[in-house]
Each structure stands twice: as C-alpha cells, then as structure tokens.
Amino acid sequence: MTDASVQIRELIESTVEGLGFELVRVTYGGGRKPTLQIMAERPDGTMGVEDCATLSREVSLILDVEDPLPGEYLLEVSSPGV
C-alpha cells in the first residue's frame, strides 16, 4: 500500500464505518490522471449502486476539505464482489 493509500484510509475509515460499511481496500496510482479506488461493503457482503453513490459523496466531501492528493485524480468507489 502506498503512503497516499494509507493516508486516505486514515482520513475516511471512521466515516465509512459510520455509514455502516467495512473498508476493504484503498489504492491510489496510475498515469497522468491517477485513480483513487475505494472498495467497501456492508458487513453482510452486499454493496448496491446507491451504497456506492452515498459513499462516493461522503468521501468526496472529506477529500475536498482535506485535499490530501496533489493534482487531479479519478475517484472510484466499488464493491470487492463480482
């Protein structure tokens, strides 16, 4: 895990858990426009489209305020399931 991934995990973990999700993985990297990928799911293993949207909005608010990453990046919120 990169330093940026660790930093993001620390910033968002309590919010993610407060919304009823388990944070599965945080990755950051890529080319000219890197991707911040956040994978989460409910304790029962489910994660719907609305769950992803809710989590994305809440995480975006934190990232907008804290501004932990330089430049532009893509935010991808998904489930580890198939």
N, CA, C and O of each residue as an XYZ file, in Angstrom:
328
protein
N       0.843     -1.173      0.000
C       0.000      0.000      0.000
C       0.895      1.246      0.000
O       1.876      1.309      0.742
N       0.555      2.227     -0.831
C       1.355      3.442     -0.893
C       1.066      4.337      0.300
O       0.067      4.163      0.998
N       1.953      5.297      0.523
C       1.739      6.254      1.607
C       0.421      6.993      1.425
O      -0.300      7.230      2.394
N       0.100      7.361      0.171
C      -1.158      8.067     -0.108
C      -2.349      7.183      0.258
O      -3.327      7.674      0.820
N      -2.281      5.902     -0.048
C      -3.373      4.980      0.277
C      -3.584      4.891      1.779
O      -4.720      4.883      2.253
N      -2.498      4.824      2.519
C      -2.570      4.755      3.981
C      -3.181      6.044      4.524
O      -4.038      6.007      5.407
N      -2.745      7.161      4.002
C      -3.251      8.455      4.455
C      -4.756      8.585      4.174
O      -5.507      9.057      5.027
N      -5.186      8.173      2.997
C      -6.605      8.238      2.638
C      -7.410      7.313      3.544
O      -8.469      7.695      4.044
N      -6.915      6.110      3.753
C      -7.615      5.162      4.636
C      -7.828      5.796      6.018
O      -8.923      5.724      6.577
N      -6.789      6.409      6.556
C      -6.900      7.034      7.868
C      -7.917      8.173      7.872
O      -8.627      8.369      8.858
N      -7.988      8.920      6.776
C      -8.923     10.042      6.683
C     -10.386      9.605      6.607
O     -11.263     10.253      7.179
N     -10.645      8.505      5.900
C     -12.040      8.157      5.595
C     -12.600      6.994      6.397
O     -13.816      6.802      6.420
N     -11.758      6.219      7.048
C     -12.213      4.974      7.668
C     -13.362      5.164      8.665
O     -14.326      4.400      8.636
N     -13.278      6.147      9.527
C     -14.339      6.319     10.520
C     -15.657      6.722      9.862
O     -16.724      6.303     10.313
N     -15.598      7.520      8.813
C     -16.813      7.905      8.095
C     -17.425      6.709      7.393
O     -18.638      6.505      7.445
N     -16.589      5.918      6.737
C     -17.063      4.718      6.037
C     -17.747      3.786      7.022
O     -18.844      3.294      6.757
N     -17.111      3.542      8.146
C     -17.689      2.658      9.164
C     -18.951      3.265      9.769
O     -19.898      2.541     10.077
N     -18.972      4.575      9.941
C     -20.141      5.249     10.473
C     -21.363      5.130      9.567
O     -22.501      5.199     10.032
N     -21.117      4.950      8.278
C     -22.199      4.755      7.313
C     -22.633      3.294      7.221
O     -23.550      2.961      6.469
N     -21.976      2.428      7.984
C     -22.367      1.022      8.021
C     -21.617      0.121      7.053
O     -22.070     -0.984      6.755
N     -20.462      0.589      6.556
C     -19.670     -0.192      5.614
C     -18.349     -0.615      6.247
O     -17.889     -0.013      7.217
N     -17.760     -1.642      5.691
C     -16.406     -2.051      6.048
C     -15.491     -1.635      4.903
O     -15.777     -1.928      3.742
N     -14.409     -0.965      5.217
C     -13.451     -0.541      4.207
C     -12.566     -1.734      3.872
O     -11.835     -2.232      4.729
N     -12.633     -2.192      2.623
C     -11.916     -3.382      2.214
C     -10.529     -3.034      1.667
O      -9.534     -3.664      2.025
N     -10.479     -2.020      0.793
C      -9.187     -1.681      0.175
C      -9.191     -0.241     -0.298
O     -10.213      0.277     -0.748
N      -8.037      0.396     -0.192
C      -7.823      1.731     -0.741
C      -6.539      1.666     -1.555
O      -5.485      1.297     -1.038
N      -6.633      2.028     -2.839
C      -5.438      2.080     -3.681
C      -5.396      3.424     -4.399
O      -6.428      4.040     -4.664
N      -4.187      3.857     -4.705
C      -4.002      5.123     -5.410
C      -2.815      4.983     -6.339
O      -1.746      4.526     -5.932
N      -3.002      5.370     -7.570
C      -1.896      5.330     -8.517
C      -2.391      5.362     -9.938
O      -3.590      5.446    -10.205
N      -1.446      5.294    -10.834
C      -1.784      5.312    -12.247
C      -0.944      6.321    -12.987
O       0.082      6.790    -12.494
N      -1.393      6.642    -14.166
C      -0.636      7.513    -15.055
C      -0.823      8.991    -14.817
O      -0.752      9.478    -13.688
N      -1.066      9.701    -15.920
C      -1.174     11.155    -15.859
C      -2.327     11.617    -14.974
O      -2.221     12.638    -14.294
N      -3.414     10.876    -14.980
C      -4.550     11.169    -14.105
C      -4.798      9.924    -13.252
O      -5.553      9.039    -13.656
N      -4.168      9.850    -12.076
C      -4.256      8.651    -11.244
C      -5.679      8.394    -10.734
O      -6.538      9.275    -10.755
N      -5.892      7.171    -10.282
C      -7.188      6.755     -9.755
C      -7.064      6.427     -8.270
O      -6.157      5.712     -7.843
N      -7.998      6.969     -7.502
C      -8.139      6.605     -6.100
C      -9.298      5.626     -6.050
O     -10.449      5.996     -6.282
N      -8.986      4.371     -5.744
C     -10.001      3.325     -5.718
C     -10.301      2.948     -4.270
O      -9.408      2.610     -3.493
N     -11.583      3.017     -3.938
C     -12.041      2.668     -2.607
C     -13.022      1.515     -2.735
O     -14.038      1.629     -3.421
N     -12.720      0.418     -2.081
C     -13.607     -0.744     -2.083
C     -14.164     -0.920     -0.680
O     -13.435     -0.898      0.312
N     -15.483     -1.096     -0.628
C     -16.150     -1.270      0.652
C     -17.357     -2.176      0.459
O     -17.795     -2.431     -0.663
N     -17.877     -2.651      1.576
C     -19.095     -3.460      1.531
C     -19.745     -3.421      2.900
O     -19.125     -3.037      3.892
N     -20.991     -3.820      2.937
C     -21.705     -3.940      4.212
C     -21.197     -5.200      4.921
O     -20.639     -6.083      4.270
N     -21.377     -5.295      6.220
C     -20.913     -6.486      6.941
C     -21.448     -7.799      6.375
O     -20.810     -8.842      6.518
N     -22.626     -7.751      5.726
C     -23.176     -8.984      5.144
C     -22.661     -9.247      3.730
O     -23.101    -10.191      3.073
N     -21.723     -8.407      3.259
C     -21.114     -8.614      1.946
C     -21.826     -7.938      0.792
O     -21.402     -8.075     -0.356
N     -22.895     -7.214      1.068
C     -23.629     -6.548     -0.012
C     -23.106     -5.140     -0.229
O     -22.493     -4.543      0.656
N     -23.361     -4.618     -1.434
C     -22.995     -3.239     -1.777
C     -23.714     -2.904     -3.069
O     -23.326     -3.367     -4.141
N     -24.755     -2.104     -2.967
C     -25.527     -1.726     -4.143
C     -25.022     -0.445     -4.776
O     -24.126      0.219     -4.256
N     -25.616     -0.114     -5.907
C     -25.232      1.105     -6.636
C     -25.479      2.345     -5.775
O     -24.647      3.251     -5.735
N     -26.616      2.381     -5.091
C     -26.915      3.527     -4.219
C     -25.928      3.619     -3.063
O     -25.565      4.716     -2.637
N     -25.493      2.470     -2.554
C     -24.480      2.463     -1.498
C     -23.183      3.097     -2.006
O     -22.564      3.904     -1.313
N     -22.782      2.724     -3.216
C     -21.565      3.289     -3.817
C     -21.700      4.796     -3.989
O     -20.761      5.544     -3.719
N     -22.877      5.240     -4.442
C     -23.108      6.668     -4.656
C     -23.051      7.434     -3.333
O     -22.441      8.501     -3.254
N     -23.680      6.891     -2.311
C     -23.669      7.527     -0.994
C     -22.247      7.634     -0.463
O     -21.825      8.692      0.002
N     -21.525      6.544     -0.536
C     -20.153      6.517     -0.046
C     -19.273      7.477     -0.842
O     -18.432      8.172     -0.270
N     -19.463      7.514     -2.141
C     -18.692      8.409     -3.005
C     -18.917      9.873     -2.612
O     -17.963     10.645     -2.520
N     -20.170     10.249     -2.384
C     -20.476     11.630     -1.994
C     -19.817     11.985     -0.665
O     -19.220     13.053     -0.532
N     -19.922     11.101      0.308
C     -19.366     11.378      1.632
C     -17.838     11.443      1.604
O     -17.238     12.324      2.221
N     -17.217     10.515      0.890
C     -15.753     10.509      0.783
C     -15.283     11.749      0.028
O     -14.271     12.348      0.394
N     -15.998     12.137     -1.011
C     -15.634     13.332     -1.784
C     -15.614     14.573     -0.904
O     -14.732     15.421     -1.038
N     -16.586     14.677     -0.005
C     -16.625     15.828      0.903
C     -15.371     15.888      1.765
O     -14.783     16.954      1.947
N     -14.972     14.752      2.287
C     -13.762     14.697      3.116
C     -12.535     15.069      2.297
O     -11.700     15.857      2.741
N     -12.429     14.502      1.105
C     -11.259     14.757      0.262
C     -11.202     16.207     -0.206
O     -10.119     16.774     -0.348
N     -12.369     16.807     -0.445
C     -12.399     18.211     -0.848
C     -11.879     19.113      0.272
O     -11.170     20.085      0.010
N     -12.228     18.796      1.508
C     -11.798     19.615      2.647
C     -10.323     19.360      2.979
O      -9.548     20.302      3.148
N      -9.946     18.094      3.068
C      -8.587     17.731      3.488
C      -7.555     17.892      2.372
O      -6.387     18.167      2.645
N      -7.976     17.724      1.129
C      -7.126     17.868     -0.066
C      -5.777     17.131      0.075
O      -4.717     17.747     -0.041
N      -5.827     15.803      0.328
C      -4.593     15.063      0.599
C      -3.783     14.662     -0.635
O      -2.632     14.243     -0.506
N      -4.367     14.786     -1.823
C      -3.690     14.331     -3.036
C      -3.394     15.499     -3.969
O      -4.233     16.381     -4.152
N      -2.209     15.503     -4.554
C      -1.861     16.587     -5.463
C      -2.543     16.414     -6.829
O      -2.706     15.294     -7.312
N      -2.929     17.513     -7.426
C      -3.462     17.472     -8.788
C      -4.807     16.775     -8.898
O      -5.505     16.540     -7.911
N      -5.139     16.457    -10.141
C      -6.410     15.787    -10.427
C      -6.267     14.276    -10.308
O      -5.190     13.716    -10.512
N      -7.374     13.636     -9.973
C      -7.422     12.182     -9.908
C      -8.867     11.742    -10.093
O      -9.795     12.536     -9.938
N      -9.043     10.489    -10.421
C     -10.374      9.907    -10.536
C     -10.707      9.193     -9.238
O      -9.855      8.512     -8.668
N     -11.941      9.343     -8.763
C     -12.387      8.639     -7.571
C     -13.303      7.506     -8.035
O     -14.284      7.731     -8.743
N     -12.964      6.295     -7.624
C     -13.758      5.113     -7.969
C     -14.143      4.410     -6.679
O     -13.281      3.966     -5.919
N     -15.446      4.311     -6.439
C     -15.954      3.612     -5.250
C     -16.691      2.367     -5.743
O     -17.589      2.456     -6.580
N     -16.305      1.218     -5.219
C     -16.921     -0.027     -5.689
C     -16.924     -1.074     -4.589
O     -16.456     -0.846     -3.473
N     -17.467     -2.223     -4.943
C     -17.521     -3.364     -4.060
C     -16.469     -4.381     -4.492
O     -16.161     -4.475     -5.680
N     -15.917     -5.135     -3.561
C     -14.948     -6.153     -3.961
C     -15.617     -7.366     -4.623
O     -14.935     -8.219     -5.190
N     -16.957     -7.440     -4.550
C     -17.673     -8.556     -5.146
C     -17.656     -8.509     -6.666
O     -17.244     -7.513     -7.261
N     -18.102     -9.583     -7.284
C     -18.100     -9.690     -8.738
C     -19.098     -8.750     -9.341
O     -19.239     -8.699    -10.562
